[in-house]
Amino acid sequence: MFLPHSACARGGREGRTLRVLDGQRVPKRGFATEYFLRQLAQARSRHPSGGAALAYSKALAEAIVLLVLMPSIALFCVLACLATLLPRRLGVPALGSETLALAFLATFSLVLIGHLWLGMHLRCFREDPTAALRYDTERDRRIVFWQKLIVSGLCGGVVPASLLWLLSNH
């Protein structure tokens, strides 16, 4: 599950599904929530005097980049490839420069929607100093590193490079 019904377990909805972590039964959280909590733990440990709002903002920005912006880049690369290949195959005129402006507008819109959507689900962790304590381990820092590397590598490197290769061969 990407995000549970309520990331903060309001009303006990999240408490139904449990998993064992460090010998304790804890509510299972979605991928986005766990990624955010790991980022929140790192931000709080890096800037302990920065305050809860600063750590929350940094963690939310990291989550938006990984969960919204990078997949958007991959999607736009696929769409750009299709917009380049299809006109050649169908014999219709190619898209003009206004397409780039639309891509920037769409990217900005997706980031804004991601901020609103993730912020709505994760807002309850902002002032809770204990929310991310469980995720402040070396293991969690390694998980974040590999998640960022894999998503950034796939969405920002492999997909665009493979599409460029495809375009150069057609």
C-alpha positions as CSV (number, residue, x, y, z in Angstrom):
1,M,0.0,0.0,0.0
2,F,1.3,3.4,-0.9
3,L,-0.3,5.5,1.8
4,P,-2.7,3.9,4.4
5,H,-6.2,5.4,4.9
6,S,-4.7,7.6,7.5
7,A,-0.9,7.8,7.8
8,C,-1.2,8.9,11.4
9,A,-3.5,6.1,12.6
10,R,-6.4,8.4,13.5
11,G,-9.3,6.4,14.8
12,G,-7.4,3.1,14.9
13,R,-7.8,2.4,11.2
14,E,-4.1,1.8,10.6
15,G,-3.8,-0.3,13.7
16,R,-5.6,-3.3,12.2
17,T,-2.6,-4.5,10.2
18,L,0.5,-5.1,12.4
19,R,4.0,-6.1,11.7
20,V,6.9,-6.9,14.1
21,L,9.7,-4.4,14.2
22,D,12.4,-4.5,16.8
23,G,10.5,-7.2,18.7
24,Q,7.4,-5.0,19.0
25,R,4.1,-5.2,17.1
26,V,3.6,-1.8,15.3
27,P,1.1,-0.6,12.8
28,K,2.1,-1.3,9.2
29,R,2.6,1.9,7.2
30,G,2.6,2.5,3.5
31,F,5.8,3.0,1.4
32,A,5.3,6.7,1.2
33,T,4.7,7.1,5.0
34,E,7.7,5.0,5.9
35,Y,10.0,6.9,3.4
36,F,8.7,10.2,4.9
37,L,9.3,9.0,8.4
38,R,12.9,7.9,7.6
39,Q,13.5,11.3,6.0
40,L,12.0,13.1,9.0
41,A,14.2,11.1,11.4
42,Q,17.3,12.1,9.4
43,A,16.3,15.7,9.2
44,R,15.7,15.9,13.0
45,S,19.0,14.2,13.8
46,R,20.9,16.5,11.3
47,H,19.3,19.7,12.6
48,P,18.2,19.1,16.2
49,S,17.9,22.8,17.0
50,G,16.1,23.6,13.7
51,G,12.6,22.9,15.0
52,A,9.9,20.5,14.0
53,A,8.7,22.6,11.1
54,L,12.1,22.7,9.4
55,A,12.6,19.0,9.7
56,Y,9.0,18.3,8.5
57,S,9.5,20.6,5.5
58,K,12.8,19.0,4.5
59,A,11.3,15.5,4.8
60,L,8.2,16.4,2.9
61,A,10.4,18.0,0.1
62,E,12.5,14.8,-0.1
63,A,9.3,12.7,-0.3
64,I,7.8,14.8,-3.0
65,V,11.0,14.5,-5.1
66,L,11.2,10.8,-4.8
67,L,7.5,10.0,-5.0
68,V,6.2,12.6,-7.4
69,L,8.9,14.5,-9.3
70,M,11.2,11.6,-10.3
71,P,8.3,9.4,-11.6
72,S,7.0,12.5,-13.4
73,I,10.3,12.9,-15.2
74,A,10.2,9.3,-16.4
75,L,6.6,9.8,-17.5
76,F,7.4,12.9,-19.4
77,C,10.3,11.2,-21.1
78,V,8.0,8.4,-22.3
79,L,5.5,11.0,-23.5
80,A,8.2,13.0,-25.3
81,C,9.4,9.8,-27.0
82,L,5.9,9.0,-28.1
83,A,5.4,12.6,-29.3
84,T,8.5,12.3,-31.4
85,L,8.0,8.8,-32.8
86,L,4.3,8.8,-33.5
87,P,4.2,11.9,-35.8
88,R,7.0,10.3,-37.9
89,R,5.1,7.0,-38.2
90,L,1.7,8.5,-38.8
91,G,2.9,11.3,-41.0
92,V,1.4,14.2,-38.9
93,P,3.3,17.3,-37.9
94,A,5.5,17.1,-34.8
95,L,4.6,19.0,-31.6
96,G,6.0,22.5,-31.3
97,S,7.9,24.4,-28.6
98,E,4.7,25.0,-26.6
99,T,4.9,21.4,-25.6
100,L,7.9,22.2,-23.5
101,A,6.0,24.9,-21.7
102,L,3.2,22.5,-21.1
103,A,5.6,19.9,-19.7
104,F,7.0,22.5,-17.2
105,L,3.5,23.5,-16.2
106,A,2.5,19.9,-15.8
107,T,5.6,19.2,-13.7
108,F,4.9,22.2,-11.4
109,S,1.2,21.1,-11.1
110,L,2.2,17.6,-10.2
111,V,4.6,18.8,-7.5
112,L,1.9,21.1,-6.1
113,I,-0.6,18.3,-6.1
114,G,2.0,16.0,-4.5
115,H,2.7,18.6,-1.8
116,L,-1.0,19.0,-1.0
117,W,-1.7,15.2,-1.1
118,L,1.3,14.1,0.9
119,G,1.1,17.1,3.2
120,M,-2.5,16.3,4.0
121,H,-1.7,12.7,4.9
122,L,1.6,13.4,6.8
123,R,0.8,16.7,8.6
124,C,0.1,14.9,11.9
125,F,3.8,13.9,12.1
126,R,4.9,17.6,12.1
127,E,4.7,18.3,15.8
128,D,5.1,14.7,17.1
129,P,8.6,14.2,18.3
130,T,8.2,10.5,18.8
131,A,6.8,9.7,15.3
132,A,10.1,9.1,13.6
133,L,12.2,7.8,16.5
134,R,11.8,4.2,15.3
135,Y,13.3,5.2,11.9
136,D,16.4,6.9,13.2
137,T,18.8,3.9,12.7
138,E,21.7,3.2,10.5
139,R,19.6,0.6,8.7
140,D,16.9,3.1,7.9
141,R,19.6,5.6,6.5
142,R,20.9,2.8,4.2
143,I,17.3,2.1,3.1
144,V,16.7,5.7,2.2
145,F,20.1,5.8,0.4
146,W,19.2,2.8,-1.8
147,Q,15.6,4.0,-2.4
148,K,16.8,7.3,-3.6
149,L,19.6,5.7,-5.7
150,I,17.2,3.2,-7.4
151,V,14.3,5.6,-8.0
152,S,16.7,8.4,-9.2
153,G,18.7,6.0,-11.3
154,L,15.6,4.5,-13.0
155,C,13.5,7.6,-13.4
156,G,16.3,10.1,-14.0
157,G,18.8,7.9,-15.9
158,V,17.7,4.6,-17.2
159,V,14.3,5.6,-18.7
160,P,15.5,8.8,-20.4
161,A,18.7,7.1,-21.7
162,S,16.8,4.2,-23.1
163,L,14.3,6.5,-24.7
164,L,17.1,8.6,-26.3
165,W,18.7,5.4,-27.6
166,L,15.3,4.4,-29.0
167,L,14.9,7.8,-30.7
168,S,18.4,7.7,-32.2
169,N,17.7,4.3,-33.8
170,H,14.5,5.3,-35.4
